[in-house]
Amino acid sequence: MDNIIIKPILTEKMADLGEKLNRYAFEVKNDANKIQIKKAIESAYGVNVKAVNTMKHGGGKRKMKYTNKGVSFQRTRLIKKAIVTLDSGDTIDLYENI
C-alpha cells in the first residue's frame, strides 16, 4: 500500500468540483485498483471515501520528430487518475503544505 498516491491534481476544474461536489483528483500508480486507492486516501488524509472513479490518460499518442539522425517517435507517458468522492462533511485541504 505504500506510495500508491503519486500527487494531487490541482487545476481550476478540480478546484471547482471540490467545492461543488466534494470530489478530489489524484495521480496514482498504474497498477493500483479502486480498493487500494480508497484505503490509501483514507489513511493519508483521515477522511471517509464514498466512491472512486479511475481513468487512464495518455500513452497512445505518438509524436514524430525530425532530427539529424532521421525520424524518431515519442510516446506520451501513461497516467492513471483517480477522482475520489468524499462523504458529506469531509474535506481535504490540499493547499496547506504549499
C-alpha positions as CSV (number, residue, x, y, z in Angstrom):
1,M,0.0,0.0,0.0
2,D,3.0,2.3,0.1
3,N,3.3,5.1,-2.5
4,I,0.0,4.5,-4.3
5,I,-0.7,8.2,-4.4
6,I,1.8,10.0,-6.6
7,K,0.4,13.6,-6.4
8,P,-2.8,15.5,-6.2
9,I,-4.1,17.1,-9.4
10,L,-4.5,20.9,-8.8
11,T,-6.4,22.5,-11.6
12,E,-9.2,25.0,-11.8
13,K,-11.7,22.4,-12.9
14,M,-10.8,20.1,-9.9
15,A,-11.0,23.1,-7.5
16,D,-14.5,23.8,-8.8
17,L,-15.5,20.1,-8.4
18,G,-14.1,20.1,-4.9
19,E,-16.2,23.0,-3.9
20,K,-19.4,21.9,-5.5
21,L,-19.4,18.1,-5.4
22,N,-16.8,17.3,-2.8
23,R,-14.5,15.5,-5.3
24,Y,-10.8,15.5,-5.5
25,A,-8.4,14.1,-8.1
26,F,-5.1,12.3,-7.6
27,E,-2.5,10.8,-9.9
28,V,-2.0,7.2,-8.8
29,K,0.1,4.2,-9.8
30,N,-0.9,2.4,-12.9
31,D,-1.4,-1.0,-11.2
32,A,-3.5,0.3,-8.3
33,N,-7.1,-0.7,-8.1
34,K,-10.0,1.2,-6.6
35,I,-9.9,-0.6,-3.2
36,Q,-6.2,0.2,-2.7
37,I,-6.8,3.8,-3.7
38,K,-9.7,4.1,-1.3
39,K,-7.6,2.7,1.6
40,A,-4.6,5.0,0.7
41,I,-6.7,8.2,0.7
42,E,-8.5,7.3,3.9
43,S,-5.2,6.6,5.7
44,A,-3.3,9.6,4.3
45,Y,-6.0,12.3,4.8
46,G,-8.2,10.8,7.5
47,V,-11.5,11.1,5.6
48,N,-14.3,8.7,4.6
49,V,-14.3,7.9,0.8
50,K,-17.7,7.4,-0.8
51,A,-16.7,6.5,-4.3
52,V,-13.6,6.2,-6.5
53,N,-13.6,6.6,-10.3
54,T,-10.4,5.9,-12.3
55,M,-9.2,6.7,-15.8
56,K,-6.1,6.2,-17.8
57,H,-4.8,9.1,-19.8
58,G,-2.0,9.3,-22.5
59,G,0.3,6.5,-23.6
60,G,-1.1,6.0,-27.0
61,K,-0.3,9.2,-28.9
62,R,2.9,9.3,-30.9
63,K,4.9,12.4,-31.7
64,M,7.1,12.4,-34.8
65,K,10.3,14.4,-34.6
66,Y,12.7,15.1,-37.4
67,T,16.3,15.0,-36.2
68,N,19.7,14.9,-37.8
69,K,19.8,11.1,-37.5
70,G,16.4,10.7,-39.1
71,V,12.8,10.4,-37.9
72,S,12.2,9.5,-34.2
73,F,8.9,8.7,-32.5
74,Q,8.0,9.5,-28.9
75,R,5.0,8.4,-26.8
76,T,3.4,10.4,-24.1
77,R,3.6,8.7,-20.7
78,L,0.6,6.7,-19.4
79,I,-1.1,8.4,-16.3
80,K,-3.8,6.9,-14.1
81,K,-6.1,9.4,-12.5
82,A,-8.4,8.7,-9.6
83,I,-11.3,11.0,-8.8
84,V,-12.4,10.5,-5.2
85,T,-15.8,11.5,-3.9
86,L,-15.9,12.1,-0.1
87,D,-18.8,11.8,2.3
88,S,-20.6,15.0,3.2
89,G,-18.8,16.9,5.9
90,D,-15.3,15.7,4.9
91,T,-12.9,17.9,3.1
92,I,-9.2,17.7,2.1
93,D,-7.1,20.8,2.3
94,L,-4.5,20.3,-0.5
95,Y,-3.1,23.8,-0.2
96,E,-2.0,23.6,3.5
97,N,1.6,22.4,2.7
98,I,2.4,24.9,0.0
